[in-house]
Structure formats: C-alpha cells, structure tokens
C-alpha cells in the first residue's frame, strides 16, 4: 500500500530533524577537539592539563562516532547489524 502524502511529509520532516540533531551532536565535539588541539599546539606547560586535553579529545571523538552511528542507522541503504563505529585507529578491532 502506498503511503499518503501526509505520511511522506511526516517521514521527511522526521528525517530532517534527525539529521539536524546528528549534525549538532557531531559539530559540538568537533569544536571541542579544535579548541583542545589549539591549546596543545600553543604548548601546555603542565602535564596535568595536557592529559586533560587529550582525554577531552578522546571523549569527543566517541561522541562523533556515536553521531555517525545515528546517521548510519537513519540510512535505508546501510546494512543492518553492521558493527558500530569505534575509535579504533586501525578499524579492524585489533588492539
């Protein structure tokens, strides 16, 4: 059975809202990463601050990965059951 125009409009509106939310959820962590990278490049005199900044970068990379998973889940073309994105630099699950 074909969806009505109203149903399609609602689905499109829901999709747009989901994309806006995901973009926001990805954009904020990118801003934090940019800021912390800037401070690290300027030179951080205290080791404790450097550790804090690196943790902030790591935490925000996880937030970006979560946002990308949301976008992937919104896509009809993505395979269901695909493994979630992680911060694994190799991407193969190897430590």
C-alpha positions as CSV (number, residue, x, y, z in Angstrom):
1,X,0.0,0.0,0.0
2,X,1.4,3.4,-1.0
3,X,2.0,6.0,1.8
4,X,-0.1,9.1,1.7
5,X,1.4,12.5,1.0
6,X,0.9,13.4,4.7
7,X,2.8,10.3,5.8
8,X,5.6,11.0,3.4
9,X,5.8,14.6,4.6
10,X,6.0,13.5,8.2
11,X,8.7,10.9,7.5
12,X,10.7,13.6,5.6
13,X,10.3,16.0,8.5
14,X,11.4,13.4,10.9
15,X,14.4,12.6,8.8
16,X,15.4,16.3,8.5
17,X,15.0,16.7,12.3
18,X,17.2,13.6,12.9
19,X,19.9,14.9,10.5
20,X,19.8,18.4,12.2
21,X,20.2,16.7,15.6
22,X,23.1,14.5,14.4
23,X,24.9,17.4,12.8
24,X,24.6,19.3,16.0
25,X,25.8,16.3,18.0
26,X,28.8,15.9,15.8
27,X,29.6,19.7,15.4
28,X,29.9,20.4,19.1
29,X,32.5,17.7,19.8
30,X,34.5,18.9,16.7
31,X,34.6,22.4,18.2
32,X,36.0,21.0,21.5
33,X,38.6,19.0,19.6
34,X,39.6,22.1,17.6
35,X,39.9,24.1,20.8
36,X,42.0,21.5,22.7
37,X,44.2,20.9,19.7
38,X,44.8,24.7,19.5
39,X,45.9,24.8,23.2
40,X,48.1,21.7,22.8
41,X,49.8,23.3,19.8
42,X,50.5,26.5,21.8
43,X,52.3,24.4,24.3
44,X,50.9,23.2,27.6
45,X,53.3,23.8,30.5
46,X,51.5,21.5,32.9
47,X,51.4,17.7,32.2
48,X,48.0,17.5,34.0
49,X,46.4,19.9,31.5
50,X,47.9,18.0,28.6
51,X,46.4,14.8,30.0
52,X,43.1,16.6,30.4
53,X,43.1,18.0,26.9
54,X,43.9,14.6,25.4
55,X,41.1,13.0,27.4
56,X,38.7,15.7,26.1
57,X,39.8,14.9,22.5
58,X,39.2,11.2,23.1
59,X,35.8,11.6,24.7
60,X,34.6,13.9,21.9
61,X,35.8,11.5,19.3
62,X,33.5,9.0,20.9
63,X,30.6,11.5,20.7
64,X,31.3,12.0,17.0
65,X,31.4,8.2,16.4
66,X,28.0,7.9,18.2
67,X,26.6,10.7,16.0
68,X,27.8,9.0,12.9
69,X,26.2,5.7,14.0
70,X,22.9,7.6,14.3
71,X,23.3,8.9,10.8
72,X,24.2,5.5,9.5
73,X,21.2,4.0,11.2
74,X,19.0,6.6,9.5
75,X,20.1,5.4,6.1
76,X,18.0,2.8,4.4
77,X,21.0,1.6,2.4
78,X,23.2,0.7,5.4
79,X,23.4,-3.0,6.3
80,X,21.5,-3.8,9.5
81,X,23.7,-5.3,12.1
82,X,26.9,-3.6,10.8
83,X,29.4,-3.1,13.6
84,X,29.3,0.3,15.3
85,X,32.0,2.9,14.6
86,X,34.7,3.0,17.2
87,X,37.8,5.0,17.9
88,X,40.0,2.0,16.9
89,X,42.6,3.7,14.7
90,X,43.1,0.5,12.7
91,X,39.4,0.0,12.2
92,X,39.9,-3.8,12.3
93,X,39.3,-4.3,16.0
94,X,42.9,-5.2,16.6
95,X,44.5,-3.6,19.7
